[in-house]
Amino acid sequence: MKKLLYILGGLAALAVIAIIVVIFTLGSIVKAGVNRVGPQITQTTFVLNSAKISPFSGAGTLKELTIGNPKGWTTEHAFFLKEISINLVPGSITGDHIVINSIVIDNPEIIYETTITNSNLQDLLKNIQQSTGGTAQSAQPETKQPEAKPAKETKIEIKSFRLANVTVKVAGAGNVYSLTLPELVMENLGTQEGGLTPNQLATAIEGNFHSGRQSRSQLRRKKRAARQSRRRAARPARRKKVIRRICLKGRADMPNPPPQSRNGTADYG
């Protein structure tokens, strides 16, 4: 399960990268831009059914984003995002600091196909890492790189990120079962830093995902410890009540004493 959660953190970052691609391809080629760039990153099928983003209001919706499996895996897909809602500051689109007010990913479906030593999601993350690393290395020998140095690198700030109603289908050894993950909320990604690059943003999302899981686990442990502490504190009081009950019951079972005469001796009649 820990490995699955780690992978989900990476895939949440992948979803944000897909949104970033959309931002950089605003206009009539939004859908075509995502469907072209996505497969280069994941090295799998990457299909976005529809995308609408207004450059004036900054609000938009991406629908039915499907990310296929790497080679060698048999399930229908690895990742399916039913709907992504986005709201960004319109004036920041053309600048070097893009501010996204909110991202909401609702009803994502993840198929986790696993063997003893590997999984489709692990292979997918490896593909993404190789692609991002390959582009960084291939850009170094280009002659145009020195000319781009004076320009500021585009950075992104996300004020609110929410991942809701996550369904995970676990497939392995001929069996398939489903589980639902709790809602994940992150805030102020890149706010203190004045924005993050896409790679830094992906790392931050993964880190927040794992720390969020840890904090929830810590909260559960604290609640459990508090319950146990209250039970221990209540034991002496419960013990006293039980003893008192036993004593009262014992007195009730005792025979009534004989009546007393005037001189204080028992009068047995």
N, C-alpha and C positions, 0 to 999 in steps of 0.2 A: 504493500500500500504506500509506503514512503516513496518508493521509486516512481509509482504512478503519480503521486502528488508533485514530485519534482518535475516530471515530464509535463504535467498540466500547467505548471508555472511557465515552462518554456513555450507551451502552445498559446497561453494567454498573451505572452509577449509576441508571438507570431501574429495573433489577431490584430494587435496594435500596429505591427509593422505593415499589415495589409491595409489598415486604415491610413497610415502615413503615405503609402503608395497612392491611395485614392486622393489624398490632399494634394500631392504633387502632380496629379494628372486631372485636376479639375477641368470641367468643360464637357464637350460632347464625347471626348475619348476616355471618360472615367472608366467605364466598364472594360473597354478594349485595353486600356493601360494596365489595369489590375490583372486581367487575364493574360497579358503578355509578360509582365514582370514577375508575377507570382510563380509560374513554373520554373523560372530561372533561379529563384530562391529555394524552393522546396524540392526541385528535381522530380516533381510528381505532377499529376493533373491538378489544376488550380482554376476553378471555374466560379465566377461571380455572376449570378443571374441578373441582378439589376442594381443600379446605384444612382442615387439622386442627392446632390449636394448643391445648395444655393450659395453662390459666392456673395450674395447680398446679406442674407440673414445668418449664414454659417451653419444652418441646420441641415441635416441630411440623414439618409437611411440607406444601408446596404442590405440586400436580401439574398439569402440562399447562397452562401459562400461554401463551396465544397472543396476540400483538400484530399486528394487521393492518397493511396498507400504507396510506399516505396516498392521497388521490385522485390518479388519473393513472398509477398503477403496476399492473402486471398479474400479478406473481407471487403465489403463494398466501398468503403472509404475509411479514412482515419479521422477526419474532422469535418463537422457540418455545422455552420453557423446559420441559424434560421433568420435572425435579424440583428443588425447592429445599428444603433441610433447614435448619432454624433452631433455635438453642438460646439462650434468653435468661434473665436473672435474673428469676424470677417476681415478686419483690417490687418490682421497678423499673417494672412495667407501669403502675401507678397513679400513679407519681411524675412529676416533671419532668425526670428523668435516667434514660432507658431504657438498660440495659446489655445488649448482645447478645454472648453468649459466642462464637458462631460462626454463620456463614452459608456454606453450601456449595451452589453452583449447578452441577449435573452435567448433561452432555449437552445444552447449549443449541445450537439450530440457528438460524443467521442467514442470511437471504437478502439479498445485496447486489446490488440491481438498479441498474444504472448506465447513464447516457448520457455523452456527451462532457463535459457541464458540470454534471450533477446526479445525484443518486441518491435512492432511496427512503429510506435511512437519514438522509440530510441533511434531507429534508423532515420526517421523523419528529421529529428533534431540534429543528427549527424550531418544530413544533407544540408540543412540550413547553416550550420556552423562552417561547413566546407565552402558553401557558396559565399557567405559574407567574408570569410577569411580569404577566399580566392580573389574576390573583387578588390579587397584592400591591397593584396600583394600585386595584382596585375596593374593597379593604378600607379604603383611606384615608378616603373621605368618609363611612363609616358612623358613626352617632352612638354606637354601642356601643364603638368603638375606644378612647376615653379610659378607659372602665371597665376594659378589658382590660390597660391599661398596667401596673398594679401586679403582675399575675400574672406569674410566671416563664414564659419560653418553654420548651417541651419540647425537650430536647436528647437526642441519641442517641450512644452509644459502641459501636463494633464492635471486639471484641478480635481476631477472626479472620475474614477474608473470602477464600473460595477459589472460583475459576472454573475448572472442569475439563472436558476433553474437548469443546472448542469446535469446532463444524463450521461453516464459512462456505461458502455457495454463491454464487459470483459469476456473475451473469447480465447479459449485454449483447451486443448485435449478433447475437442469435439463438443465442449459445453459452452453455453453463453448465458450470462446472467447480468442483470442491470442494477445499478446503484445510482443514487442521487446525491450530489455533493452540496454542502451548504453554500449560501451566497457569499461571494468574495467582494469586498469593497476596499478600494485604495484611494487615498486623497493626496493632493499636492505633490505629484510626481514631477520632480525637476523645478519646483517653485523656489526652494532655497538656493539652488545652483544657478538660477537664471536660465533654465532650460537644459535639456539633455540631448545628445545625439541619438539617433535611432538605436545604435548598439548599446549605449549607456542606458537608454530607456528600457530596452529588453532586459538588461541585467538587473535594473532596479525593480522591474515588475516581478521577475523571478525571486529576487531577495525578499520583496514585500509579501509575496505569496507564501514563502516558507516561514517567514517570521510571523505572519498572520496565523498560519496553522499552529506554530509553536505557542503563540499567545493564547489561542483558544484552548490548546491542551493544558497550558498552565492554569488558565481560568477554571477549567474543569477540575484539575487537581486541587486548586484552592477551595472550590466549593465542596468537594468531597472531604477535604481535611476539616473544613468548618463544620460540616454535618457530624463528622466523627467526634469533634471536640464538644459539640453541644450534647451529643449522646453521653459522652463520658461525664460531662458536668451534671447531667440530669440523673446519673445513676444513684448517687447518695440519697437524693430526694425520693426516688422511686423505692429504694431499699427501705427508707423510713416508713413510707406509706404501707408497704407490704408487712413490715413488722407490726405496725399499729393495727392493721386489719386482723392479723393473727391473734394479737393480744385481746382485741375486742371480741373476737369470735370465741376465744378461750373463756373469757369472763361470762359470756352469754350461756355457755354450756355448763357452767358450775351450778350445783343445786342451791336453792335458796336457804340461807341460814335459819335456824329455829328462832321463834320470837323470843324477845328478851323480857324477863320479869322486872318488877320494880327494883329489886335489889341487884340487878345486873346479871343474874344467873339465867341460864337458858331454861325456858319453861317448856318441857316436852309433854305437858298435859297429863 
